[in-house]
Amino acid sequence: MDVPVPGNKSIRSSEGGDRISYLPQSLIEHILTFLPLREAAKTSILSTSWRDKWVNLPSLIFDDRFWTPFPVVETSAQYYATYGAVPNTIDKLVLNVFRVLCYHRGPLSGFSLSISQLRSYPAHVDQIMFSLYGKPIESLCIAIDGYKLPSRLFSFRQLKKLQLFGCMFTSSKISFEEFSMLTCLDLSSVKFPDVAEVSLTIRCPLLSALTMKDCGSAFNRLDILIEAPSLGLLHCVGSFSSLWVKEAPLLKDVTINQTASFAGHPKSNGPSNFMKLCGGCPAIERLSVAIQLFEDWGTLELIRQPDPAVNLMMLRQLKLNEVCLSFYHDMWRVVLLIQLFPNLQELIITTTTGASQKADINLPNQKLDRTRHYIASRLRKVELNRLQGVLSEMRFIQWVLSVTPKLVKMGITLSANIEPSHQIKTLKELNGFQRASSTAQIIFK
């Protein structure tokens, strides 16, 4: 269906009007913002008050609701014979998009393009993008799988919000330094050139939220550098090799889940993984990472002998994923991390699903004895998920219970593959552990 154009006559009520005709103009414009673009355009026939109001929409959203192609099982001739109309084509789609842009009035602050059929027509997407240059767009969303982003994307320097889904960068060195007004950056399933090394630099003084999901690949090294003094939220999930948060003094919420391994041992003159992530973020309150992030030796030494430059006094919640408490190094890193954060209030640990196939390596008693003097005075809630019930896990739980005088709740979830008899034995043993907190409850889920 074609988009109605300005100038169409409205349908008047036989009684000279109705309630919908006398709605305030501001309310009409507000209602239109909740409608798909095609439906908003159709409101022009309601009454004189609604005529052509859609052309003043501050944001235009072109998605699959805007474009409905004819069934692919029918040819154009069959479609015309059946329905008495010319089938929608890609050319007609692009024409309708340009008609909307042509008739649009006033400033265009938001633009979204996510029509799935366009993934096979990158030249048409380029034409649409080219028509946007020079417009005062503050929010831009491009969701076209495999679309190669043009270099002129970085000319939208007035952007405050940028969302890219399934798109591809063509350069191996990407920098967001030009976006001085950007406050929100969302990259999902974004691809990079098939080269050995790719660098992504994000230097945005006003950026407050950065989300990266399923970006990069295991075939190239992706190094991410972030300098964002206003950043408050960082969620990064994907195949990256290095993540360096160099300056983010206001960062509070961090989630890191990397599907490709870090470059194990850092260079002798380079910072450790821990320093890269936490060295420039003293205000972190919630941290969720995989324990493998701290596997390099530089990180382990930094945990043992804290650097005054790393001050995480604000950390309240720590989530550690993919932990195997049967591995000596994993357990020891967890113990050291707990000691590193004196104001920690909530600890959540999720073990790996394959932990049951790994050997049970007991942590020497003398190692834990060295930490008996330590008191986690603020830790109130502990959650342990998918435990296997092995000896090393039991010793770790015993240690946690002995150093947490303020503990209120310890939630434990056992793995589903544990035999019922072993589950009962494990539960009885856990209930028999001494606790530093008289109010601590062990709850089995």
Number of C-alpha atoms within 10 A of each C-alpha: 14 15 16 20 18 15 9 12 12 16 13 14 11 7 6 7 13 12 6 12 17 13 12 11 13 8 9 18 17 12 11 19 16 10 14 16 22 18 16 22 23 17 20 24 17 16 19 17 18 23 21 24 20 29 22 16 20 17 19 23 20 19 17 14 13 20 22 15 15 14 11 8 8 12 12 17 12 12 18 13 11 10 9 10 12 12 19 17 14 15 10 15 21 17 13 18 17 15 15 19 16 12 14 20 15 10 13 19 18 20 17 17 19 20 21 13 16 19 18 14 12 16 12 16 21 14 12 16 16 13 13 14 13 9 13 15 21 19 20 21 18 21 22 24 22 17 24 18 20 14 10 10 12 15 12 21 17 18 23 21 20 19 16 21 21 19 21 20 17 16 17 16 15 15 16 16 15 16 23 16 17 24 20 20 20 17 19 20 21 23 21 24 17 15 12 10 15 20 18 18 16 21 21 24 18 17 25 20 20 20 16 19 18 19 21 27 20 13 12 18 21 26 18 17 19 22 20 24 20 18 25 20 21 19 16 22 20 21 23 26 22 21 20 21 22 19 22 26 19 18 25 20 19 21 17 19 21 22 17 19 13 20 15 16 14 15 10 8 6 11 15 25 26 20 21 20 21 23 23 23 26 20 19 24 19 19 19 18 18 20 22 19 21 23 20 17 14 20 22 20 12 16 20 13 11 13 12 8 11 17 18 20 15 17 22 20 21 22 17 19 19 18 22 25 31 24 18 15 17 17 21 16 21 18 17 15 16 19 17 20 20 18 19 24 19 20 19 17 24 20 22 16 15 10 20 18 8 11 10 17 15 17 20 11 9 9 10 15 11 9 14 12 9 13 18 21 15 17 25 19 20 23 17 19 18 18 23 28 20 18 16 21 21 18 19 20 17 16 20 21 22 20 20 22 20 20 26 16 18 21 15 20 15 17 17 11 11 14 9 10 8 13 17 11 11 17 16 11 12 17 12 9 15 12 19 17 17 11 11 18 15 16 13 11 8
